[in-house]
Amino acid sequence: MKHNIYPKLAWTGIKKNKRLYLPYILTCIGMVMMFYIVSFLSVNEYLGSCKGGKEIQQMLVLGSGVIGVFATIFLFYTNSFLMRRRKKEFGLYNILGMGKWNIARVLLWEGVMIAVISLAAGLFGGILFSKIGELCMVNILEAEAVFSMSVEKSSVVTTMILFSVIFALILLNGLRQLHGANPIELLHSENTGEKPPRGNWLFALCGIVLLCGAYYLAVTIENPLAAMIIFFIAVVMVIIATYLLFVSGSVTICRGLQKNKKYYYKTNHFVSVSSMVYRMKRNGAGLASICILCTMVLVMVSSTVCLYIGKEDSLRSRYPRDINITVRRGSAEKLEDGNLAKRRAVVDDELAKYNLVPENILNYRIAAAVGLDSDGKMDLSSSSGYDFNEDYTNVWQIYLVPLEDYNRLMGEKETLEPGEAFIYATKNKYRSDKIQLGSSVVFEIKKVLKDFVDNEEDSMQILPSIFLFVPNYEEVLKQLSGVADYYGNQAFSERWMYAFDLSCTEEKQIEIYESLKSCLSKAEEEFRKENLSGKGIYTFSIESFASERTGFYALYGGLFFLGVLLGIVFVFAAVLIMYYKQVSEGYEDQARFEIMQNVGMTKAEIKKSVSSQVLTVFFLPLLAAGMHLGFAFPLVRKLLLLFGLVNLKLIILVTLSCFLVFALMYILVYRTTSRAYYTIVSGMGN
Amino acid sequence: MSILEAQGVRKVYTTRFGGNKVEALKNVSFRVEQGEYVAIMGESGSGKTTLLNILAVLDRPTAGRVLLEGKDVGAVKESAVAAFRRDNLGFVFQDFNLLDTFTLEDNIYLPLVLMGKGYEEMHNRLMPIAEKLGIQELLKKYPYEVSGGQKQRAAVARTLITRPKLVLADEPTGALDSKSTDELLDIFADVNRLGQTILMVTHSVKAASRAGRVMFIRDGEVFHQIYRGESTNEQLYQKISDTLTMIANGKSTVYV
């Protein structure tokens, strides 16, 4: 046999099956491209030199890992489709006298050709589009864009190595399958007899129970901290339930319909229902995968888009004013007004040098402790508030705020008797109408307030907070001074919050921030010297909205970018699975189509019945994904709360529009792939 | 009036590149009377299948016409052909053409469901047929769970349940072993005795020897016919064999 016959056979094999190979090669190219772009960005020097660039690059390294793993699994999966269809051809070669070794060489050539095409085109596309990726990132970081093309050699090498290994593994897997089969099996591998599908109602029931359980968890969750853990549990439950329901539940339903003779033996239902049983049995797993991929894309994209769009909101709740100063008490001594006034004078004097006055001032006292709630009784000593291994389901951050500070900040004229309090809770709902702090101090909750000023500590941490507005603040603190926390220190520690806006440019704000920081720490030194008794140790922190912004943008922008990128990769995958599903169904339905015609079904009847089935099967995953998304919504919202995103309207809007855009894309894919399907079914294909 | 009449049917195929014309049927005319059992024999390429396709309105003749109960089937509109076939003709195929997605029972019901019949009626029609064909026990099974002979009997049941004017069978015994072949031919004979008109295309001398009349086709023309008359199956078998031998030897006329 001449040697160049192998590449020739391999090439005609690919060309003849282009309906199958083209999407596969395109996916390979897409995967290579994506991987290169992410890997390029994660090592790109210019991006690293931008403010916040390093943080983004760390995230991108993770992202490239995810894409790498996903590419491996996914390319294997799609390749199995190809192998199934090619086996017949190989069986024929084998019977015509080609040894397994010869076929292996054809397979090898095929693998090499696909690998070379994918890598070359993928890297070319990757290098071309990496600049766009870089510009996007730079834009997210709000840095200067540079318009020079660059290629990262190390990324090219990593990409080549990774995908060469993947292609080699796929080839080996193909050879393994070839080795284990005899020619007759190869010839008939496509239509091995199928057992009658029997719906397993037990599995279906399990699926329903799991799904309901997961939905219940998602809907009833109140504490965002618990949401983190429950989110993962719910995700796993939903995945299992989706598979069970698609594989088994659907068959059970169809079986049930078949039992109903009046319904079943109608022209419209007869063929559809019975073929549906088969379709679902064969494609249940594929459909479930599509459904899960869709849900993943939707949740990921909508939440990262929310974060990105809402980043200004989150930033504002984290840094309520342009400059935010917190002064903490260092010992048991009280935060006296005199002490506060001295520090305030330092700040105001410094501002005066810039000819600025503090605007929109937030100025209030607050005392904080961590408490474990059991029916309105707060145990202040059992939770550290920091340990990650703790169960945080009932843990609250408790803030005591003087009622007069509340009245001043909010412009109210509320009065309360001693022993009464107003309450304002964030991230969670407080249910009891009483609250007991430690063993003795009890407040009756007069009113649940709807609003209070943003507190940077509250938005920073993931614990839900209770703000307790009390009339006789200093009295209460004195009563609580004996209560110890987890570490044995005094449970409540006092702070003074002083935050204000400045009407000047952000650069100026950063400059003022630096000088305020240095003069406050200098002043603190002097206060300490004046007060050698050691009782007056205060610590302070100062934060500037403007100087934190880039870091914030890097984090949220990075998440956004990764979310969209991974979204694209998963969509790629979902589209391809759909396509192969349609094509392989087309080949299966070809014969059935013919028989039905012989038995006397008109072409129009067949087409109607087939298209209604295809439609149902195709849009079932989208519907299920929409349902999953709907039930995941409360959970996602709680998680976004942890990021300081409270704008419910924004979240709903973004989630809805993500779903609509996705549905639109889905319909487009449906129209393209169903055309391929009809071509095959009506015999115009082969 | 004859149930089926072919008048000067001619079919010419043009090869794909337009050049060569192949005349599959030259000039075929015959009649089939109500209650007849006719076998059509001929070698591969003689035009049997083309003829059957034209009779089944799966294909249209180049010239001539086919009358079913005196009605020109060529006048049936393309869109109504499937329904026409469903309402008037029954088919038995060599490879059974049963759908794997249905039980045998549902396969048999398929044409009736397409006609919009209710379950009660379908069930009532099926029971006597299933009993006659001996497939009552198999109705809940799927095609891949039963033997070829059983599949073919189910296919026959599917054909008979519509009470067709004419059953067209295309090599019905082609994929069966000899025992199943005998059983099927017995069934055909029984059904015919009850008045069902059957037209069967076959290669098998044995199958043809059970018919009431055997028509030989060669090179696109009806070449010869044998009527059973008073002959037994064995005698008819002998006559058919002789005829085939003569055809194979290239005789242009046959005297039997």
HADDOCK unambig.tbl for C-alpha pairs under 7 A between the chains (distance, minus, plus):
assign (segid A and resid 261 and name CA) (segid B and resid 119 and name CA) 6.81 0.50 0.50
assign (segid A and resid 262 and name CA) (segid B and resid 119 and name CA) 6.95 0.50 0.50
assign (segid A and resid 265 and name CA) (segid B and resid 113 and name CA) 6.11 0.50 0.50
assign (segid A and resid 265 and name CA) (segid B and resid 119 and name CA) 6.33 0.50 0.50
assign (segid A and resid 266 and name CA) (segid B and resid 113 and name CA) 6.10 0.50 0.50
assign (segid A and resid 266 and name CA) (segid B and resid 116 and name CA) 6.70 0.50 0.50
assign (segid A and resid 267 and name CA) (segid B and resid 113 and name CA) 5.37 0.50 0.50
assign (segid A and resid 267 and name CA) (segid B and resid 114 and name CA) 5.21 0.50 0.50
assign (segid A and resid 267 and name CA) (segid B and resid 116 and name CA) 6.13 0.50 0.50
assign (segid A and resid 274 and name CA) (segid B and resid 101 and name CA) 6.03 0.50 0.50
assign (segid A and resid 274 and name CA) (segid B and resid 102 and name CA) 6.52 0.50 0.50
assign (segid A and resid 275 and name CA) (segid B and resid 101 and name CA) 5.81 0.50 0.50
assign (segid A and resid 278 and name CA) (segid B and resid 101 and name CA) 6.73 0.50 0.50
assign (segid A and resid 592 and name CA) (segid B and resid 99 and name CA) 6.57 0.50 0.50
assign (segid A and resid 595 and name CA) (segid B and resid 97 and name CA) 5.58 0.50 0.50
assign (segid A and resid 599 and name CA) (segid B and resid 111 and name CA) 6.62 0.50 0.50
assign (segid A and resid 600 and name CA) (segid B and resid 82 and name CA) 5.04 0.50 0.50
assign (segid A and resid 600 and name CA) (segid B and resid 83 and name CA) 6.36 0.50 0.50
assign (segid A and resid 600 and name CA) (segid B and resid 85 and name CA) 6.26 0.50 0.50
assign (segid A and resid 600 and name CA) (segid B and resid 86 and name CA) 4.87 0.50 0.50
assign (segid A and resid 600 and name CA) (segid B and resid 111 and name CA) 6.81 0.50 0.50
assign (segid A and resid 601 and name CA) (segid B and resid 82 and name CA) 6.02 0.50 0.50
assign (segid A and resid 602 and name CA) (segid B and resid 82 and name CA) 5.08 0.50 0.50
assign (segid A and resid 602 and name CA) (segid B and resid 83 and name CA) 6.99 0.50 0.50
